[in-house]
């Protein structure tokens, strides 16, 4: 067990989870430093430092004196046009600009962050990653990544598809961070329900803007969406809880198919949406259409939908007890998120 009051760094400070985690940690009396590539985008009062995990700029200084570092960085949008980070540059001109795939950006950023964390003497990294389809134990996750480009034997008449690039990348980032700092903790979630959660906002926009819900074949797969408030509490607890060196699957109390989630969101929004069940997933086409309807980045939607190939369920339900968190129901999470959303932006369907 670590000391009660710690020097903590939160990366991704301008994002959905990071912006809620920072005030929660501050309420507990922790000394919190927020890391962001663009400090002006950090929406909560916090001591802020400019740094970039991908290029490494400012990273060593940000990690100096840090006991616990939260790694809340993910890349899923269109490949950025960015300069090679210092150690990745070739003999070509240092100003050379090239595109990096999201998985490559994830790998470079995680390796650099892990290396600088070790050099700074960070005692624990807390990472928020994603569940993988199929067997979800720690060993099962590792095997799924190792065999991400193969098909497993048929299960219930359906072949198990390979792990999506997005989920595989998250698992590889987890492995990089956990292997660097032995006392680290990884939390794995599927859909996080919150007003600024992009996966939740996508579902709400589809319900709001589609006169009928055309549900691809992935509608039948199940998951355990979790309230963003519960994720924040689990992350805050993970800074000092006696769970070092462990990866914990986290989910809400309700097991729901994606089709059922959409119907219950429609109920919460007080709209009637007839459902049309499609026999195929047609993910590339469906992602483009959904992105256009929702006004979202097509690459982000594609990465999310590529992961809808099987159930995404926690291996067990130990995490809430280990981290001392009581879970909100799916309906309570949705209602809270919609209320938060409407404080800053009206929803046409409500």
C-alpha positions as CSV (number, residue, x, y, z in Angstrom):
1,X,0.0,0.0,0.0
2,X,1.3,3.4,-1.0
3,X,1.3,6.6,1.1
4,X,-2.0,8.4,1.3
5,X,-0.9,11.7,-0.4
6,X,1.1,11.3,-3.6
7,X,2.5,13.2,-6.4
8,X,0.4,12.1,-9.4
9,X,0.6,12.7,-13.1
10,X,-2.5,12.4,-15.3
11,X,-2.0,12.2,-19.1
12,X,-4.8,12.8,-21.4
13,X,-5.9,15.6,-19.1
14,X,-8.1,17.2,-21.7
15,X,-10.0,14.0,-22.4
16,X,-13.3,12.7,-21.1
17,X,-11.9,10.4,-18.3
18,X,-8.8,12.5,-17.5
19,X,-10.8,15.7,-17.0
20,X,-13.0,13.9,-14.4
21,X,-10.2,12.0,-12.7
22,X,-8.1,15.1,-11.9
23,X,-10.7,16.8,-9.6
24,X,-11.5,13.5,-8.0
25,X,-7.8,13.0,-7.1
26,X,-7.5,16.5,-5.9
27,X,-10.5,16.1,-3.6
28,X,-8.6,13.2,-2.0
29,X,-5.7,15.5,-1.2
30,X,-3.3,14.2,-3.9
31,X,-0.8,16.5,-5.5
32,X,-1.9,16.3,-9.1
33,X,-0.1,17.4,-12.3
34,X,-2.0,17.4,-15.6
35,X,-0.2,16.5,-18.8
36,X,-1.4,17.7,-22.2
37,X,0.0,18.5,-25.6
38,X,-2.2,21.6,-25.6
39,X,-2.6,22.8,-22.0
40,X,-5.2,25.4,-23.0
41,X,-7.6,22.5,-23.7
42,X,-7.6,21.3,-20.1
43,X,-11.0,22.2,-18.7
44,X,-10.4,21.7,-15.0
45,X,-8.3,23.7,-12.5
46,X,-5.0,21.9,-12.3
47,X,-1.3,22.5,-12.4
48,X,-0.6,21.8,-16.1
49,X,2.5,20.8,-18.0
50,X,3.0,20.7,-21.8
51,X,4.4,17.4,-23.0
52,X,4.0,14.9,-25.8
53,X,4.3,11.1,-25.2
54,X,4.8,10.5,-28.9
55,X,7.7,12.9,-29.5
56,X,8.9,12.8,-25.9
57,X,9.0,16.6,-25.7
58,X,8.7,17.6,-22.1
59,X,8.1,14.1,-20.9
60,X,11.1,13.7,-18.6
61,X,10.4,16.9,-16.8
62,X,6.8,16.1,-16.4
63,X,7.6,12.7,-14.8
64,X,10.2,14.1,-12.4
65,X,9.2,13.4,-8.8
66,X,6.0,11.5,-9.8
67,X,4.9,8.5,-7.8
68,X,1.9,7.4,-9.8
69,X,1.3,8.1,-13.5
70,X,-2.0,7.6,-15.2
71,X,-1.7,6.7,-18.9
72,X,-5.0,7.7,-20.6
73,X,-3.6,8.1,-24.1
74,X,-5.2,6.4,-27.1
75,X,-4.9,7.0,-30.9
76,X,-7.7,5.9,-33.2
77,X,-8.3,8.8,-35.6
78,X,-6.9,9.1,-39.1
79,X,-3.1,8.7,-39.3
80,X,-1.6,12.0,-38.3
81,X,1.1,13.8,-40.4
82,X,3.8,14.1,-37.8
83,X,7.5,14.4,-37.6
84,X,9.5,11.4,-36.6
85,X,10.3,11.4,-32.8
86,X,14.0,11.8,-32.1
87,X,14.9,8.1,-31.7
88,X,12.7,7.1,-34.6
89,X,14.2,9.4,-37.2
90,X,16.1,7.9,-40.2
91,X,19.1,9.5,-41.9
92,X,16.7,11.6,-43.9
93,X,16.2,15.3,-43.1
94,X,15.0,15.9,-39.5
95,X,12.1,17.9,-40.8
96,X,10.8,14.8,-42.7
97,X,7.0,14.5,-42.2
98,X,5.4,11.1,-42.5
99,X,2.1,9.5,-41.6
100,X,1.9,7.1,-38.7
101,X,-0.8,4.5,-38.3
102,X,-2.6,4.7,-34.9
103,X,-1.1,1.4,-33.7
104,X,2.4,2.7,-34.5
105,X,1.7,5.9,-32.6
106,X,0.4,4.0,-29.7
107,X,3.4,1.7,-29.6
108,X,6.0,4.6,-29.9
109,X,4.2,6.7,-27.2
110,X,3.8,3.8,-24.8
111,X,7.5,2.7,-25.1
112,X,8.7,6.2,-24.7
113,X,6.5,6.8,-21.7
114,X,7.5,3.6,-20.1
115,X,11.2,4.3,-20.6
116,X,10.9,7.8,-19.1
117,X,8.8,6.5,-16.2
118,X,11.4,4.0,-15.2
119,X,14.1,6.7,-15.5
120,X,12.1,9.0,-13.2
121,X,11.5,6.2,-10.6
122,X,7.7,6.2,-11.0
123,X,6.3,3.5,-8.6
124,X,3.1,2.7,-10.4
125,X,1.5,3.3,-13.8
126,X,-2.3,3.1,-14.0
127,X,-3.6,2.3,-17.5
128,X,-7.2,2.3,-18.9
129,X,-7.4,-0.1,-21.8
130,X,-10.0,-2.3,-23.5
131,X,-11.5,-5.7,-23.1
132,X,-10.7,-8.3,-25.8
133,X,-13.3,-10.7,-27.3
134,X,-13.4,-14.3,-26.1
135,X,-11.4,-15.5,-23.2
136,X,-10.7,-12.5,-21.0
137,X,-8.3,-13.7,-18.4
138,X,-4.8,-12.3,-18.3
139,X,-3.4,-15.4,-20.0
140,X,-6.3,-15.4,-22.5
141,X,-5.7,-11.7,-23.3
142,X,-2.0,-12.5,-24.1
143,X,-2.9,-15.5,-26.2
144,X,-5.5,-13.5,-28.1
145,X,-2.9,-10.8,-28.9
146,X,-0.3,-13.4,-29.9
147,X,-2.8,-15.1,-32.3
148,X,-4.5,-11.9,-33.4
149,X,-4.3,-12.8,-37.1
150,X,-5.6,-16.4,-36.8
151,X,-9.1,-17.9,-36.4
152,X,-9.8,-20.0,-33.4
153,X,-12.0,-23.2,-33.6
154,X,-15.7,-22.7,-34.0
155,X,-17.6,-21.9,-30.9
156,X,-21.4,-22.4,-31.0
157,X,-21.3,-22.6,-34.8
158,X,-19.6,-19.2,-35.2
159,X,-15.9,-18.8,-35.9
160,X,-14.0,-16.6,-33.5
161,X,-12.7,-13.6,-35.5
162,X,-9.3,-12.1,-35.0
163,X,-8.8,-9.3,-32.5
164,X,-9.4,-5.9,-34.1
165,X,-6.4,-3.6,-34.6
166,X,-7.7,-1.1,-32.1
167,X,-8.1,-3.7,-29.3
168,X,-4.9,-5.4,-30.1
169,X,-3.1,-2.1,-29.9
170,X,-4.6,-1.4,-26.5
171,X,-3.4,-4.8,-25.2
172,X,0.1,-4.2,-26.5
173,X,0.2,-0.8,-24.8
174,X,-0.8,-2.5,-21.6
175,X,1.9,-5.1,-21.9
176,X,4.5,-2.4,-22.5
177,X,3.6,-0.4,-19.5
178,X,3.1,-3.4,-17.1
179,X,6.4,-4.9,-18.0
180,X,8.3,-1.6,-17.5
181,X,6.9,-0.8,-13.9
182,X,6.1,-4.0,-12.0
183,X,3.6,-2.5,-9.6
184,X,1.4,-1.1,-12.3
185,X,-2.3,-1.6,-12.7
186,X,-4.4,-2.0,-15.9
187,X,-8.2,-1.6,-16.0
188,X,-9.9,-3.0,-19.1
189,X,-13.4,-1.6,-20.1
190,X,-15.7,-1.8,-23.1
191,X,-18.2,1.1,-23.5
192,X,-17.9,3.9,-21.0
193,X,-21.2,5.8,-20.5
194,X,-20.7,9.5,-20.2
195,X,-21.6,12.8,-21.8
196,X,-18.2,13.2,-23.4
197,X,-17.5,9.5,-24.1
198,X,-17.2,9.3,-27.9
199,X,-18.5,5.8,-28.1
200,X,-21.6,6.8,-26.1
201,X,-22.1,10.0,-28.1
202,X,-22.0,7.9,-31.3
203,X,-24.9,5.7,-30.0
204,X,-26.9,8.7,-28.9
205,X,-26.5,10.5,-32.2
206,X,-27.6,7.4,-34.1
207,X,-30.7,7.1,-32.0
208,X,-31.4,10.8,-32.3
209,X,-30.9,11.2,-36.0
210,X,-32.1,7.9,-37.5
211,X,-35.9,7.4,-38.0
212,X,-35.3,3.7,-37.8
213,X,-32.5,1.7,-36.2
214,X,-30.8,-0.4,-38.8
215,X,-28.9,-2.9,-36.7
216,X,-26.0,-4.9,-38.3
217,X,-25.3,-8.5,-37.3
218,X,-23.1,-7.3,-34.4
219,X,-26.2,-6.2,-32.6
220,X,-26.4,-9.6,-30.9
221,X,-23.0,-9.4,-29.2
222,X,-23.0,-8.6,-25.5
223,X,-21.0,-6.4,-23.3
224,X,-21.1,-4.7,-19.9
225,X,-21.2,-0.9,-20.4
226,X,-19.9,1.0,-17.3
227,X,-20.8,4.4,-15.9
228,X,-18.0,6.9,-16.4
229,X,-18.4,7.9,-12.7
230,X,-17.6,4.3,-11.7
231,X,-14.5,4.2,-14.0
232,X,-13.2,7.4,-12.4
233,X,-13.7,6.0,-8.9
234,X,-11.9,2.8,-9.9
235,X,-9.0,4.7,-11.4
236,X,-8.7,6.9,-8.4
237,X,-8.7,3.9,-6.1
238,X,-6.1,2.1,-8.3
239,X,-3.5,4.7,-7.3
240,X,-3.1,3.2,-3.9
241,X,-5.1,0.0,-3.7
242,X,-3.3,-3.3,-3.1
243,X,-3.7,-4.5,-6.7
244,X,-0.2,-3.8,-8.0
245,X,1.0,-5.9,-10.9
246,X,-2.6,-6.9,-11.9
247,X,-4.9,-6.4,-14.9
248,X,-8.6,-6.1,-13.9
249,X,-11.5,-6.3,-16.2
250,X,-14.2,-3.8,-15.4
251,X,-17.8,-3.6,-16.4
252,X,-21.2,-2.4,-15.2
253,X,-23.8,-4.7,-13.5
254,X,-25.9,-5.1,-16.6
255,X,-25.0,-7.5,-19.4
256,X,-26.6,-6.1,-22.6
257,X,-26.4,-6.7,-26.3
258,X,-25.5,-3.7,-28.5
259,X,-29.1,-3.9,-29.9
260,X,-30.6,-3.7,-26.4
261,X,-28.3,-0.8,-25.5
262,X,-29.6,1.2,-28.4
263,X,-33.2,0.4,-27.6
264,X,-32.7,1.4,-23.9
265,X,-31.0,4.7,-24.9
266,X,-34.0,5.4,-27.2
267,X,-36.3,4.7,-24.2
268,X,-34.3,7.1,-22.1
269,X,-34.6,9.8,-24.8
270,X,-38.3,9.2,-25.0
271,X,-38.3,8.4,-28.7
272,X,-39.7,5.5,-30.6
273,X,-37.4,3.9,-33.1
274,X,-38.4,0.8,-35.1
275,X,-35.5,-1.6,-35.5
276,X,-34.4,-3.2,-38.7
277,X,-32.2,-6.3,-38.2
278,X,-29.6,-6.8,-40.9
279,X,-28.0,-10.2,-41.6
280,X,-24.5,-8.9,-42.2
281,X,-22.3,-6.4,-40.4
282,X,-20.7,-4.8,-43.5
283,X,-18.4,-2.9,-41.1
284,X,-16.6,-0.6,-43.6
285,X,-19.8,0.6,-45.1
286,X,-21.7,0.8,-41.8
287,X,-18.9,2.8,-40.2
288,X,-18.9,5.4,-42.9
289,X,-22.7,5.7,-42.8
290,X,-22.7,5.9,-39.0
291,X,-19.9,8.5,-39.0
292,X,-21.8,10.7,-41.5
293,X,-25.0,10.5,-39.5
294,X,-23.3,11.2,-36.2
295,X,-20.9,13.8,-37.5
296,X,-17.9,11.8,-36.2
297,X,-14.5,10.9,-37.5
298,X,-15.0,7.9,-39.9
299,X,-11.7,6.4,-38.9
300,X,-12.7,6.5,-35.2
301,X,-16.0,4.9,-35.9
302,X,-14.4,2.2,-38.1
303,X,-11.9,1.3,-35.3
304,X,-14.8,1.0,-32.8
305,X,-16.9,-1.1,-35.0
306,X,-14.0,-3.4,-36.0
307,X,-14.0,-4.5,-32.3
308,X,-17.6,-5.7,-32.5
309,X,-16.8,-9.2,-33.5
310,X,-17.8,-11.2,-30.3
311,X,-19.0,-10.7,-26.7
312,X,-16.8,-8.2,-24.7
313,X,-17.4,-9.3,-21.2
314,X,-15.2,-9.1,-18.0
315,X,-13.6,-12.4,-17.0
316,X,-14.9,-11.9,-13.4
317,X,-16.5,-9.3,-11.2
318,X,-13.7,-8.9,-8.6
319,X,-12.7,-5.3,-9.6
320,X,-15.5,-3.4,-7.8
321,X,-14.8,-5.2,-4.5
322,X,-11.0,-4.9,-4.8
323,X,-11.3,-1.2,-5.6
324,X,-14.1,-0.4,-3.2
325,X,-16.6,0.9,-5.8
326,X,-20.4,0.5,-6.0
327,X,-21.7,0.3,-9.5
328,X,-24.5,2.3,-11.2
329,X,-27.0,0.5,-13.4
330,X,-26.9,1.0,-17.1
331,X,-30.2,3.0,-17.0
332,X,-28.9,5.3,-14.2
333,X,-25.6,5.8,-16.2
334,X,-27.5,6.8,-19.4
335,X,-29.9,9.2,-17.6
336,X,-27.0,10.9,-15.8
337,X,-25.0,11.2,-19.0
338,X,-27.9,12.6,-20.9
339,X,-28.5,15.2,-18.2
340,X,-24.9,16.2,-18.3
341,X,-25.0,16.5,-22.1
342,X,-28.1,18.7,-22.0
343,X,-26.4,21.2,-19.7
344,X,-24.2,22.3,-22.6
345,X,-26.0,21.1,-25.7
346,X,-29.7,20.4,-26.5
347,X,-30.7,17.0,-27.7
348,X,-33.3,17.3,-30.4
349,X,-35.0,14.0,-29.5
350,X,-35.5,14.8,-25.8
